[in-house]
Amino acid sequence: MFSFILRRLGLLIPTFFGITLLTFSLIRLIPGDPIEVMVGERSLDPQMHAAALHRLGLDKPLYLQYIDYVVNLAHGHLGDSLITRVDVWTEFTTLFPATLELAICAMIFAVVLGLLAGIVAAIKRGSLFDHGVMGLSLTGFSMPIFWWGLILIMFFSVRLGWTPVAGRIDLAFDIPPRTGFMLIDTWLASSRDPSLSGAFVDALKHLILPTIVLGTIPLAVIARMTRSSMLEVLREDYVRTARAKGLSPSRVIFIHALRNALIPVLTVIGLQVGVLMGGAVLTETIFSWPGIGKWLIDAIQRRDYPVVQNGILLVATLVILVNFVVDILYGVANPRIRHAK
Amino acid sequence: MSLLEISNLSVQFGSEARPFNAVEGLDLSVDQGEVVGIVGESGSGKSVTMMAMMGLLEGQGRIVADQLRFDGKDLLKISARDRRKIIGKDISMIFQDPMTALNPSYTVGYQIMEVLKEHQGLRGAALKQRALELMEMVEIPAAAQRLSSYPHQLSGGMSQRVAIAMAIACKPKLLIADEPTTALDVTIQAQIMELLVSLQKSQNMALILITHDLAVVAEVAQRLAVMYAGQVAELGAVPDIFRRPFHPYTEALLSSIPEHSKGARRLNTLPGIVPGHYDRPVGCLLSPRCPYVQERCRLERPALTVDGASGVRCHFPLSAKEVK
């Protein structure tokens, strides 16, 4: 098991370098530079432009800029935002809990409902429920996030008034940030200050629509994957053996079939973390959610090179780490992988 | 009274509008401690019969029978919950391919202990002790270490031994072995057969042996049922059938054994194939292939005529002098 983890860790290094190279070159491929964007429509003196670029080190040849970037990274310097002058790490850690809170809720929503729907659809194959789940999941998977978000806002927030339109919490509540997770912060605050007692429910209401919007695609993918994987496993000889032992149907399904059916589903769940981060950018924009998705979009528009490069690097690292954990779980779930030399 | 009494069992597959019978009007009884062989071509309904009895068809087939009595209880009349108390305990089954019959995600020990926990409520040290005993009974070397092995770490023969250990864990009264050696190497086949027979004797279990291998049946079984296209064609005591088959199909099966065609240049074979599910002949199911076919065979389907312990489903059973 230990060498399995080491092998997987070794594979992370080239991936990591690939990402730095990709973000570094992509942001520089977009026309314009930070100075031009800052100045905007006004005319810009070429000498001042060159001096400003020189100050930022952006006049050096690209390969030198890249080496500077990687050397800084190796020393743990992520650099400062060109616009706010705050260092990228501080900005990231301030904004990240908002995204994480949303992503965790969306993932729980997708995994719980997706697994349940997939398992029941597989057991009741060909039933109305099965066809319903498959039809809905295809619809969910094909739905553009921004459109789906707007439709939900129009119906539930505007028409019915059940949920707030945007943001994480009503402005009436002044919640001191402690963990950065609004649900936990409001919980802590309301236990201390009775006037904030409604804050937790308010934060929850703010979370509902973004959670659904962000979780819909992973939910659809997980439900379909669980169903097909479960159907395959239910035909296996060892499931018949389990039945022949006289075990209860729930034991056959949850202990013998599900354990094996989960192996491919686990990989898919890991991959959905990446999808979730991509979806967060759109979802946060629609719901004015103050997370890193919105932060990155703003940074790209301002050509804020350090924020874009390192913000994306941090997000990508996170996705890689999650998939790394999934790979290890995969080994735990599947003894054949664990023992492979 | 017999341990197992199946009478007039039919198993139907396909849609209600277009059903077909995988098994039709099957009668079979097995006594305590008896070894009964079931032989027949692939698709003749051998496995389906046993799966139907075990309740393993999972609602896919429609099962009808006058009775399906095991140890005084009609398996078709009791609830699924009550049947599960019998299945895996008093009746157990081992399957053809041991490499896929064990769950790849659990250790061998876990899978054996699971049966003991479920049916005998064993826990803790007693549970482990009994699992170890079973591993030793099926002659697995280094049994203690093997308990924590995963199925993919075992050979086919070892896996089949584990499957046998699981099946005999609760001292079943009836063990069904569905082609237990077909997927194994020839050298291992003999060892597994030997193990099964010695366990059958020492545990005094009844054993139903489903096989293609008539030589094994001749050696091991006391009685034999020959199945063709979902029906029992002939049944009786092994020595009688081998000495004097009454059914043309049995005769054809016996004459296809290589030892029986010594001197001949080619093995004897029965021309043609088993009729498909939807093109069963009106008359005797064997009539398109039977060398002795007569007009009546094509028009009228014969019933199984039972005479004591033996029976034959043929309008014109072969008499002794006709046997080649």
HADDOCK unambig.tbl for C-alpha pairs under 7 A between the chains (distance, minus, plus):
assign (segid A and resid 237 and name CA) (segid B and resid 100 and name CA) 5.64 0.50 0.50
assign (segid A and resid 237 and name CA) (segid B and resid 101 and name CA) 4.86 0.50 0.50
assign (segid A and resid 238 and name CA) (segid B and resid 100 and name CA) 6.13 0.50 0.50
assign (segid A and resid 238 and name CA) (segid B and resid 101 and name CA) 4.30 0.50 0.50
assign (segid A and resid 238 and name CA) (segid B and resid 102 and name CA) 5.02 0.50 0.50
assign (segid A and resid 238 and name CA) (segid B and resid 103 and name CA) 5.12 0.50 0.50
assign (segid A and resid 240 and name CA) (segid B and resid 56 and name CA) 6.92 0.50 0.50
assign (segid A and resid 241 and name CA) (segid B and resid 101 and name CA) 6.04 0.50 0.50
assign (segid A and resid 243 and name CA) (segid B and resid 56 and name CA) 6.77 0.50 0.50
assign (segid A and resid 244 and name CA) (segid B and resid 54 and name CA) 6.91 0.50 0.50
assign (segid A and resid 244 and name CA) (segid B and resid 56 and name CA) 6.87 0.50 0.50
assign (segid A and resid 244 and name CA) (segid B and resid 87 and name CA) 6.25 0.50 0.50
assign (segid A and resid 244 and name CA) (segid B and resid 88 and name CA) 5.68 0.50 0.50
assign (segid A and resid 244 and name CA) (segid B and resid 92 and name CA) 6.77 0.50 0.50
assign (segid A and resid 244 and name CA) (segid B and resid 93 and name CA) 6.72 0.50 0.50
assign (segid A and resid 245 and name CA) (segid B and resid 87 and name CA) 6.17 0.50 0.50
assign (segid A and resid 245 and name CA) (segid B and resid 88 and name CA) 3.93 0.50 0.50
assign (segid A and resid 245 and name CA) (segid B and resid 115 and name CA) 6.33 0.50 0.50
assign (segid A and resid 246 and name CA) (segid B and resid 84 and name CA) 4.37 0.50 0.50
assign (segid A and resid 246 and name CA) (segid B and resid 85 and name CA) 6.37 0.50 0.50
assign (segid A and resid 246 and name CA) (segid B and resid 87 and name CA) 4.83 0.50 0.50
assign (segid A and resid 246 and name CA) (segid B and resid 88 and name CA) 4.97 0.50 0.50
assign (segid A and resid 247 and name CA) (segid B and resid 84 and name CA) 6.71 0.50 0.50
assign (segid A and resid 260 and name CA) (segid B and resid 105 and name CA) 6.69 0.50 0.50
assign (segid A and resid 334 and name CA) (segid B and resid 105 and name CA) 5.95 0.50 0.50
assign (segid A and resid 335 and name CA) (segid B and resid 105 and name CA) 6.14 0.50 0.50
assign (segid A and resid 336 and name CA) (segid B and resid 152 and name CA) 6.96 0.50 0.50
